[in-house]
């Protein structure tokens, strides 16, 4: 974030703003694995309102804006959204989104999740992306919104499943968008009022050509975990990985089945089941109050204990082989 109008010492406020935005995203990411209840959202909701007001003040008094290199995914909100701004996309690439609008989109999306109606907004965002950039880009945006704290795993699956079902029933991306719009004017200002038509979709499992897109998303997410810049980020990405891999696995089975995958993808999918199970264990650690969290010292002691148990002794036998 940058403050354009205030003197240099006040740039510290921009760093505070970055912290607030990251804090909101962490809340969304840590609550992305399942349904979000009003009970869980209410305590953080008051903080979110303050953050939106804080951003609004700095925007009007200090010229606060997002830097062009902050490639954060977004979707629209109904309270603080410029009519000329795209309904969905990436900050810096698809129009200028203010920090207050981005924070409001986060909070509004969480609020819709508590009522079970969020998937409609997420689908409109996905459909806009298909219209502008195609299905591949839309699927990528949906997975990025999940990983950035804007949506939950249940909604990610619902929207991706609807998109792929529509694409399997249409002749092209443009044909799918036209059918979903059903005559609705495809302009930016009225996109939030869209009520997609879905009665034309026919039941099908013939989605082999799109399965590779899903598998690529999973492979990319695993690589993101491995490239985490610090332990906190690695921890959160590892937790979200469970929901992402589960979603991909369900969609692959829904549209192609694992029997028709090439051998390399079958091998990776089997490996991902183990990674998914490991990621789920991190969710249990994070959600269980009082449970001791792993440390490097604890891990080192565990490894040393295994080494003592299985390392060959002077006779060349390990403990396990002698006890057998």
KEKE-3310 file (N, C-alpha, C; in steps of 0.2 Angstrom, whole numbers, plus 5000, padded with zeros to 4 digits):
npx = (5004:5002:5004:5000:4998:5002:5015:5032:5034:5022:5020:5020:5008:5003:5009:5003:4990:4993:4995:4982:4975:4981:4978:4964:4963:4969:4960:4949:4955:4959:4946:4941:4940:4928:4910:4905:4900:4888:4890:4904:4909:4904:4912:4924:4918:4916:4928:4932:4923:4929:4941:4938:4933:4944:4953:4945:4946:4960:4961:4954:4960:4974:4977:4978:4981:4981:4996:5003:5009:5003:4995:4981:4967:4949:4932:4916:4907:4892:4891:4902:4908:4914:4906:4912:4921:4928:4918:4925:4942:4959:4968:4976:4978:4965:4958:4957:4955:4950:4957:4947:4936:4940:4942:4929:4923:4928:4922:4909:4907:4910:4899:4888:4892:4888:4874:4872:4871:4881:4887:4881:4886:4899:4898:4894:4905:4914:4908:4909:4923:4925:4918:4927:4940:4940:4937:4948:4955:4945:4943:4955:4954:4944:4950:4961:4954:4949:4961:4965:4957:4944:4934:4925:4929:4917:4909:4918:4919:4905:4904:4914:4909:4897:4901:4909:4900:4891:4900:4902:4890:4889:4894:4905:4916:4910:4897:4892:4892:4883:4871:4870:4868:4856:4849:4852:4859:4876:4884:4896:4891:4878:4880:4880:4866:4863:4854:4858:4853:4850:4843:4846:4856:4863:4863:4879:4895:4905:4919:4932:4942:4943:4948:4962:4965:4960:4969:4981:4979:4979:4993:5000:4996:5001:5015:5015:5014:5026:5035:5033:5036:5038:5036:5023:5015:5017:5011:4997:4994:4997:4986:4975:4977:4972:4958:4958:4964:4955:4943:4948:4950:4937:4930:4937:4934:4920:4919:4928:4933:4944:4949:4952:4963:4980:4995:5005:4997:4989:4998:5002:4990:4987:4998:4994:4983:4989:4996:4985:4979:4989:4988:4976:4978:4984:4974:4967:4976:4976:4963:4960:4959:4973:4980:4997:5007:5017:5035:5052:5061:5054:5051:5064:5069:5060:5064:5077:5075:5068:5080:5088:5081:5081:5093:5107:5116:5132:5133:5127:5114:5098:5087:5074:5075:5080:5071:5061)
npy = (4994:5012:5028:5043:5057:5061:5066:5059:5053:5048:5037:5026:5023:5017:5004:4999:4998:4988:4978:4976:4972:4960:4953:4952:4944:4932:4928:4925:4915:4905:4901:4895:4882:4875:4877:4894:4901:4912:4915:4913:4923:4935:4941:4945:4953:4966:4971:4971:4981:4992:4992:4994:5007:5014:5012:5020:5033:5035:5034:5046:5056:5054:5048:5034:5019:5003:4995:4992:4980:4972:4959:4954:4944:4947:4950:4959:4970:4976:4988:4997:5000:5004:5009:5007:4998:4981:4967:4956:4949:4953:4964:4978:4972:4971:4984:4997:4994:5000:5000:5000:4995:4982:4977:4977:4969:4957:4956:4956:4945:4935:4937:4933:4920:4915:4914:4905:4909:4913:4907:4911:4925:4922:4914:4923:4931:4922:4919:4931:4932:4921:4926:4937:4931:4918:4900:4893:4904:4908:4897:4897:4909:4906:4897:4905:4915:4907:4903:4915:4919:4924:4915:4899:4882:4874:4882:4884:4872:4870:4881:4878:4866:4869:4878:4869:4859:4867:4871:4858:4856:4865:4873:4881:4893:4905:4902:4896:4906:4915:4907:4906:4919:4922:4932:4943:4959:4960:4970:4980:4988:4982:4969:4963:4961:4950:4935:4920:4908:4891:4880:4874:4866:4850:4834:4826:4817:4819:4826:4826:4834:4845:4841:4841:4854:4856:4847:4854:4865:4860:4855:4867:4873:4865:4867:4881:4880:4874:4884:4893:4909:4910:4902:4904:4907:4896:4887:4891:4889:4876:4871:4875:4868:4855:4857:4862:4851:4841:4846:4846:4833:4828:4834:4829:4815:4817:4822:4815:4804:4793:4782:4785:4793:4798:4788:4796:4806:4798:4793:4804:4809:4799:4801:4814:4811:4807:4818:4827:4821:4823:4837:4839:4835:4846:4855:4850:4851:4865:4869:4863:4868:4871:4860:4854:4863:4858:4859:4864:4859:4848:4840:4837:4829:4818:4813:4809:4800:4790:4787:4781:4770:4762:4763:4753:4743:4739:4726:4726:4725:4732:4738:4735:4724:4714:4713:4707)
npz = (5000:4997:5003:4996:4999:5012:5023:5025:5038:5041:5033:5040:5044:5032:5033:5044:5039:5029:5038:5044:5033:5029:5041:5041:5029:5034:5044:5036:5028:5038:5041:5031:5028:5030:5034:5038:5053:5061:5074:5075:5066:5071:5083:5076:5066:5071:5072:5058:5053:5059:5052:5039:5040:5044:5033:5024:5029:5028:5014:5009:5016:5015:5003:5002:4993:4985:4980:4964:4963:4972:4970:4972:4973:4969:4972:4969:4980:4988:4994:4993:4980:4964:4950:4938:4939:4937:4941:4946:4948:4948:4959:4952:4940:4934:4935:4946:4963:4979:4995:5005:4999:4995:5008:5012:5003:5007:5020:5018:5010:5019:5028:5020:5018:5031:5030:5020:5007:4999:4988:4976:4974:4972:4961:4951:4950:4945:4933:4926:4924:4916:4905:4901:4901:4899:4903:4910:4916:4925:4933:4939:4946:4955:4964:4968:4975:4986:4992:4996:5006:5003:5001:5005:5006:5004:4995:4985:4979:4975:4965:4956:4951:4946:4935:4927:4924:4917:4906:4900:4895:4885:4869:4868:4878:4877:4872:4884:4893:4887:4888:4902:4905:4898:4891:4899:4901:4898:4906:4916:4926:4930:4934:4946:4948:4941:4938:4936:4923:4924:4920:4908:4909:4906:4914:4916:4914:4906:4906:4904:4897:4905:4917:4918:4920:4933:4940:4938:4946:4959:4959:4958:4970:4980:4977:4981:4995:4998:4994:5004:5013:5026:5043:5048:5037:5030:5038:5037:5024:5023:5030:5022:5011:5013:5010:4997:4990:4993:4986:4973:4971:4972:4962:4951:4951:4949:4936:4927:4933:4941:4934:4920:4920:4915:4918:4925:4932:4939:4948:4955:4960:4970:4978:4983:4991:5003:5006:5008:5019:5029:5029:5034:5047:5052:5053:5064:5074:5075:5078:5090:5106:5118:5114:5111:5100:5086:5087:5081:5090:5096:5085:5081:5092:5091:5079:5082:5092:5084:5076:5086:5088:5077:5071:5065:5076:5084:5080:5068:5067:5069:5082:5079:5071:5080:5089:5082)
capx = (5000:5005:5000:5002:4998:5005:5023:5036:5033:5015:5020:5019:5000:5002:5011:4997:4985:4995:4994:4975:4972:4983:4974:4957:4964:4971:4954:4946:4959:4958:4939:4939:4939:4921:4905:4906:4894:4887:4894:4911:4910:4902:4917:4928:4915:4917:4935:4931:4920:4934:4946:4935:4933:4951:4955:4941:4949:4967:4960:4952:4965:4981:4978:4979:4979:4985:5002:5002:5012:4998:4990:4976:4961:4944:4925:4913:4903:4886:4891:4908:4911:4914:4902:4916:4926:4926:4915:4930:4948:4965:4970:4982:4977:4958:4955:4959:4951:4952:4958:4941:4932:4943:4940:4921:4921:4930:4917:4902:4907:4909:4892:4884:4893:4884:4867:4872:4869:4887:4889:4878:4890:4905:4897:4894:4912:4917:4905:4912:4930:4924:4916:4932:4946:4939:4936:4954:4956:4939:4944:4961:4952:4941:4955:4965:4950:4949:4968:4966:4952:4938:4928:4926:4929:4910:4907:4923:4916:4899:4904:4918:4905:4892:4905:4911:4893:4889:4904:4901:4883:4889:4899:4911:4915:4905:4890:4890:4891:4876:4866:4869:4865:4849:4847:4854:4864:4882:4888:4899:4887:4872:4882:4878:4859:4862:4851:4860:4849:4853:4839:4848:4862:4861:4868:4885:4901:4910:4923:4939:4946:4944:4951:4969:4965:4960:4975:4986:4978:4982:5000:5002:4995:5007:5021:5015:5016:5033:5038:5031:5041:5040:5033:5016:5012:5017:5006:4990:4994:4996:4979:4970:4979:4967:4951:4959:4965:4948:4939:4950:4948:4929:4929:4940:4929:4914:4919:4932:4934:4952:4951:4954:4969:4986:4998:5008:4992:4986:5003:5002:4984:4988:5002:4991:4979:4993:4997:4978:4978:4994:4986:4970:4980:4986:4968:4965:4981:4975:4957:4960:4962:4977:4984:5003:5009:5024:5041:5057:5064:5050:5052:5071:5069:5056:5068:5083:5072:5068:5086:5091:5078:5082:5100:5111:5121:5139:5133:5124:5107:5094:5083:5068:5076:5082:5064:5056)
capy = (5000:5018:5035:5048:5064:5063:5067:5053:5049:5045:5031:5020:5021:5012:4998:4997:4996:4982:4973:4975:4968:4953:4951:4950:4938:4927:4926:4921:4908:4900:4899:4893:4874:4873:4882:4899:4902:4919:4915:4913:4929:4941:4945:4948:4958:4973:4973:4972:4988:4997:4992:4998:5015:5016:5013:5025:5039:5036:5035:5052:5061:5053:5045:5027:5015:4997:4995:4988:4973:4968:4955:4951:4942:4951:4951:4965:4971:4980:4995:5002:4998:5009:5006:5006:4993:4975:4963:4951:4950:4954:4971:4980:4970:4972:4990:4999:4993:5003:4995:4999:4991:4976:4974:4977:4963:4951:4955:4955:4938:4931:4937:4929:4913:4913:4913:4900:4912:4916:4904:4915:4930:4919:4911:4929:4933:4917:4920:4937:4930:4917:4931:4941:4928:4910:4895:4892:4909:4908:4892:4899:4914:4903:4894:4910:4918:4902:4903:4922:4921:4927:4910:4893:4876:4871:4886:4883:4866:4871:4885:4875:4860:4872:4880:4863:4856:4872:4870:4852:4857:4871:4871:4885:4897:4911:4899:4894:4913:4917:4903:4908:4926:4921:4939:4948:4964:4959:4976:4980:4991:4979:4962:4961:4960:4945:4929:4915:4903:4885:4875:4871:4861:4843:4829:4824:4816:4820:4832:4824:4839:4850:4838:4843:4861:4855:4844:4859:4869:4856:4855:4874:4874:4861:4871:4887:4878:4872:4890:4898:4913:4909:4897:4906:4907:4889:4883:4892:4886:4869:4870:4876:4863:4850:4859:4862:4844:4837:4849:4844:4825:4827:4836:4824:4810:4819:4824:4811:4797:4792:4777:4787:4797:4795:4785:4801:4809:4793:4792:4810:4809:4794:4804:4819:4808:4807:4825:4829:4818:4827:4844:4838:4835:4853:4858:4847:4855:4873:4870:4860:4872:4867:4855:4857:4863:4855:4864:4861:4855:4842:4836:4834:4824:4813:4810:4806:4794:4785:4785:4776:4763:4758:4763:4747:4743:4736:4719:4727:4724:4737:4736:4732:4717:4710:4711:4703)
capz = (5000:4997:5005:4992:5001:5019:5024:5025:5044:5041:5029:5045:5043:5027:5035:5048:5034:5026:5043:5045:5027:5030:5047:5038:5025:5039:5047:5031:5026:5044:5042:5024:5027:5031:5034:5043:5057:5063:5080:5074:5063:5075:5086:5071:5062:5074:5070:5051:5052:5060:5047:5033:5041:5044:5026:5021:5031:5025:5007:5008:5019:5013:4996:5002:4988:4984:4976:4958:4964:4976:4965:4977:4969:4972:4969:4970:4986:4986:4998:4992:4973:4959:4944:4932:4941:4935:4946:4949:4945:4952:4960:4948:4933:4932:4937:4953:4969:4985:5001:5009:4995:4996:5015:5012:4999:5012:5026:5015:5008:5025:5030:5015:5020:5037:5028:5015:5000:4996:4981:4971:4972:4969:4954:4946:4949:4940:4926:4923:4922:4910:4899:4899:4900:4898:4909:4913:4920:4930:4938:4943:4951:4961:4968:4971:4980:4992:4996:4999:5012:5001:5000:5009:5002:5001:4990:4980:4975:4971:4960:4951:4949:4941:4930:4923:4922:4911:4900:4897:4891:4880:4864:4869:4884:4875:4872:4891:4896:4884:4891:4909:4905:4896:4888:4903:4898:4901:4907:4922:4932:4932:4934:4953:4948:4937:4941:4931:4921:4925:4918:4902:4910:4906:4918:4912:4917:4901:4907:4904:4894:4910:4923:4918:4923:4941:4943:4938:4952:4964:4959:4960:4977:4983:4976:4985:5001:4998:4993:5009:5015:5033:5046:5049:5030:5028:5042:5035:5017:5024:5032:5017:5006:5013:5007:4990:4987:4993:4981:4966:4971:4971:4955:4946:4951:4947:4929:4923:4936:4941:4930:4914:4920:4913:4924:4930:4936:4944:4954:4959:4964:4975:4983:4986:4996:5009:5008:5010:5026:5033:5030:5039:5054:5055:5055:5070:5079:5075:5080:5097:5111:5123:5111:5110:5093:5085:5087:5078:5095:5097:5079:5081:5097:5088:5074:5086:5095:5079:5074:5091:5088:5070:5068:5067:5082:5082:5076:5061:5067:5072:5087:5077:5068:5085:5093:5078)
cpx = (5004:5001:5004:5003:5001:5012:5026:5034:5027:5014:5019:5012:4999:5004:5006:4992:4986:4993:4987:4972:4974:4979:4967:4958:4965:4965:4950:4949:4958:4951:4936:4938:4932:4916:4907:4900:4894:4891:4901:4913:4909:4908:4922:4925:4916:4923:4935:4928:4925:4939:4944:4935:4940:4954:4951:4944:4956:4966:4958:4957:4972:4982:4980:4977:4983:4990:5000:5004:5008:4993:4985:4970:4955:4937:4921:4909:4897:4886:4897:4911:4909:4910:4906:4921:4924:4923:4920:4936:4954:4967:4976:4982:4970:4955:4958:4954:4954:4953:4951:4936:4934:4941:4933:4919:4922:4924:4911:4901:4906:4902:4888:4885:4889:4877:4867:4871:4876:4889:4887:4883:4897:4904:4897:4901:4915:4915:4908:4919:4930:4923:4922:4939:4946:4939:4942:4955:4951:4941:4950:4959:4948:4945:4959:4961:4949:4955:4969:4961:4946:4932:4930:4926:4922:4908:4912:4921:4910:4900:4908:4914:4900:4895:4906:4905:4891:4893:4903:4894:4883:4894:4905:4910:4910:4898:4888:4888:4884:4870:4864:4866:4858:4846:4849:4859:4871:4887:4891:4894:4881:4874:4880:4870:4858:4859:4852:4854:4853:4849:4841:4853:4859:4866:4873:4891:4907:4914:4930:4944:4948:4948:4959:4970:4965:4966:4981:4985:4980:4989:5003:5001:5000:5013:5021:5016:5023:5038:5036:5037:5043:5035:5025:5012:5012:5012:4999:4989:4993:4989:4974:4971:4974:4961:4952:4960:4959:4944:4941:4949:4941:4927:4931:4936:4923:4914:4923:4933:4942:4954:4954:4960:4975:4990:5002:5003:4990:4991:5003:4996:4984:4993:4999:4986:4983:4994:4991:4977:4983:4991:4980:4972:4982:4980:4966:4970:4978:4968:4955:4963:4967:4981:4991:5005:5016:5029:5047:5061:5061:5051:5059:5072:5065:5061:5074:5081:5071:5075:5089:5088:5080:5089:5104:5116:5128:5139:5130:5117:5103:5089:5077:5069:5077:5075:5060:5058)
cpy = (5006:5024:5040:5055:5066:5063:5060:5049:5046:5039:5025:5018:5016:5005:4995:4995:4989:4976:4971:4971:4961:4950:4948:4944:4932:4924:4922:4915:4903:4898:4897:4886:4871:4878:4888:4901:4910:4920:4916:4920:4935:4945:4948:4953:4965:4976:4975:4979:4993:4998:4995:5005:5018:5017:5019:5032:5040:5037:5043:5058:5060:5049:5038:5023:5008:4998:4991:4981:4969:4965:4951:4950:4946:4949:4957:4965:4976:4987:5000:4999:5002:5005:5004:5000:4986:4971:4958:4952:4950:4962:4972:4978:4971:4978:4991:4998:4996:4998:4994:4995:4984:4973:4973:4970:4956:4950:4953:4948:4933:4931:4933:4922:4910:4911:4908:4902:4915:4913:4908:4921:4927:4916:4917:4931:4928:4918:4926:4935:4925:4921:4935:4937:4921:4906:4894:4897:4910:4903:4894:4905:4911:4900:4899:4914:4913:4903:4910:4924:4923:4922:4904:4887:4873:4876:4885:4877:4867:4876:4882:4869:4863:4875:4874:4860:4861:4871:4864:4852:4862:4869:4875:4889:4902:4908:4898:4901:4915:4913:4905:4914:4926:4928:4944:4953:4962:4965:4976:4982:4987:4971:4959:4959:4953:4939:4924:4910:4896:4879:4871:4866:4854:4839:4826:4822:4817:4826:4831:4830:4844:4847:4840:4850:4860:4852:4849:4864:4866:4856:4862:4875:4871:4865:4877:4885:4877:4879:4895:4902:4912:4904:4898:4905:4899:4885:4884:4889:4879:4867:4870:4871:4857:4851:4859:4855:4840:4840:4846:4836:4824:4829:4832:4818:4811:4820:4819:4804:4796:4786:4779:4792:4794:4793:4791:4804:4805:4793:4798:4811:4805:4798:4810:4817:4808:4814:4828:4827:4822:4834:4844:4838:4841:4856:4856:4851:4862:4874:4867:4864:4868:4862:4857:4857:4861:4861:4860:4856:4848:4837:4833:4828:4818:4809:4806:4800:4788:4782:4780:4770:4759:4759:4756:4748:4740:4729:4720:4726:4730:4734:4732:4725:4712:4708:4707:4696)
cpz = (5000:4999:5001:4994:5008:5019:5026:5032:5044:5037:5034:5045:5038:5029:5040:5044:5031:5032:5044:5039:5028:5036:5045:5034:5029:5042:5042:5029:5032:5044:5035:5023:5027:5032:5039:5047:5059:5070:5080:5071:5067:5079:5082:5067:5064:5072:5062:5049:5053:5055:5041:5034:5042:5037:5022:5023:5028:5017:5005:5011:5017:5007:4997:4996:4988:4979:4970:4959:4968:4972:4969:4973:4973:4969:4972:4977:4984:4990:4996:4985:4968:4953:4938:4933:4940:4942:4950:4945:4950:4953:4956:4941:4930:4935:4944:4958:4975:4990:5005:5005:4995:5003:5015:5009:5004:5017:5023:5013:5014:5028:5026:5017:5026:5035:5022:5008:4996:4989:4975:4969:4969:4962:4949:4945:4944:4933:4922:4921:4916:4904:4897:4897:4899:4904:4913:4918:4926:4935:4942:4948:4957:4966:4972:4977:4987:4996:4999:5004:5010:5001:5004:5004:5000:4995:4984:4975:4971:4965:4954:4948:4944:4935:4925:4920:4916:4905:4897:4893:4886:4875:4864:4876:4882:4875:4879:4894:4893:4887:4898:4910:4903:4895:4893:4900:4901:4902:4914:4928:4934:4934:4941:4953:4944:4941:4935:4930:4921:4922:4912:4903:4910:4911:4914:4916:4912:4902:4907:4902:4900:4916:4923:4921:4931:4944:4943:4944:4958:4965:4960:4967:4981:4983:4980:4992:5002:4998:4999:5012:5022:5036:5046:5042:5028:5032:5039:5028:5018:5026:5026:5011:5007:5010:5000:4987:4987:4988:4974:4966:4969:4964:4950:4946:4948:4939:4925:4926:4936:4936:4923:4914:4918:4919:4928:4934:4941:4950:4958:4963:4970:4981:4986:4991:5003:5011:5011:5018:5031:5034:5034:5046:5057:5056:5062:5076:5080:5079:5087:5102:5116:5120:5109:5103:5092:5085:5084:5083:5096:5091:5079:5086:5095:5083:5077:5089:5090:5077:5079:5090:5082:5068:5070:5072:5079:5079:5069:5061:5071:5078:5085:5074:5074:5089:5089:5078)
residu = (UNK:UNK:UNK:UNK:UNK:UNK:UNK:UNK:UNK:UNK:UNK:UNK:UNK:UNK:UNK:UNK:UNK:UNK:UNK:UNK:UNK:UNK:UNK:UNK:UNK:UNK:UNK:UNK:UNK:UNK:UNK:UNK:UNK:UNK:UNK:UNK:UNK:UNK:UNK:UNK:UNK:UNK:UNK:UNK:UNK:UNK:UNK:UNK:UNK:UNK:UNK:UNK:UNK:UNK:UNK:UNK:UNK:UNK:UNK:UNK:UNK:UNK:UNK:UNK:UNK:UNK:UNK:UNK:UNK:UNK:UNK:UNK:UNK:UNK:UNK:UNK:UNK:UNK:UNK:UNK:UNK:UNK:UNK:UNK:UNK:UNK:UNK:UNK:UNK:UNK:UNK:UNK:UNK:UNK:UNK:UNK:UNK:UNK:UNK:UNK:UNK:UNK:UNK:UNK:UNK:UNK:UNK:UNK:UNK:UNK:UNK:UNK:UNK:UNK:UNK:UNK:UNK:UNK:UNK:UNK:UNK:UNK:UNK:UNK:UNK:UNK:UNK:UNK:UNK:UNK:UNK:UNK:UNK:UNK:UNK:UNK:UNK:UNK:UNK:UNK:UNK:UNK:UNK:UNK:UNK:UNK:UNK:UNK:UNK:UNK:UNK:UNK:UNK:UNK:UNK:UNK:UNK:UNK:UNK:UNK:UNK:UNK:UNK:UNK:UNK:UNK:UNK:UNK:UNK:UNK:UNK:UNK:UNK:UNK:UNK:UNK:UNK:UNK:UNK:UNK:UNK:UNK:UNK:UNK:UNK:UNK:UNK:UNK:UNK:UNK:UNK:UNK:UNK:UNK:UNK:UNK:UNK:UNK:UNK:UNK:UNK:UNK:UNK:UNK:UNK:UNK:UNK:UNK:UNK:UNK:UNK:UNK:UNK:UNK:UNK:UNK:UNK:UNK:UNK:UNK:UNK:UNK:UNK:UNK:UNK:UNK:UNK:UNK:UNK:UNK:UNK:UNK:UNK:UNK:UNK:UNK:UNK:UNK:UNK:UNK:UNK:UNK:UNK:UNK:UNK:UNK:UNK:UNK:UNK:UNK:UNK:UNK:UNK:UNK:UNK:UNK:UNK:UNK:UNK:UNK:UNK:UNK:UNK:UNK:UNK:UNK:UNK:UNK:UNK:UNK:UNK:UNK:UNK:UNK:UNK:UNK:UNK:UNK:UNK:UNK:UNK:UNK:UNK:UNK:UNK:UNK:UNK:UNK:UNK:UNK:UNK:UNK:UNK:UNK:UNK:UNK:UNK:UNK:UNK:UNK:UNK:UNK:UNK:UNK:UNK:UNK:UNK:UNK:UNK:UNK:UNK:UNK:UNK:UNK:UNK:UNK:UNK:UNK:UNK:UNK:UNK:UNK:UNK:UNK)
# end
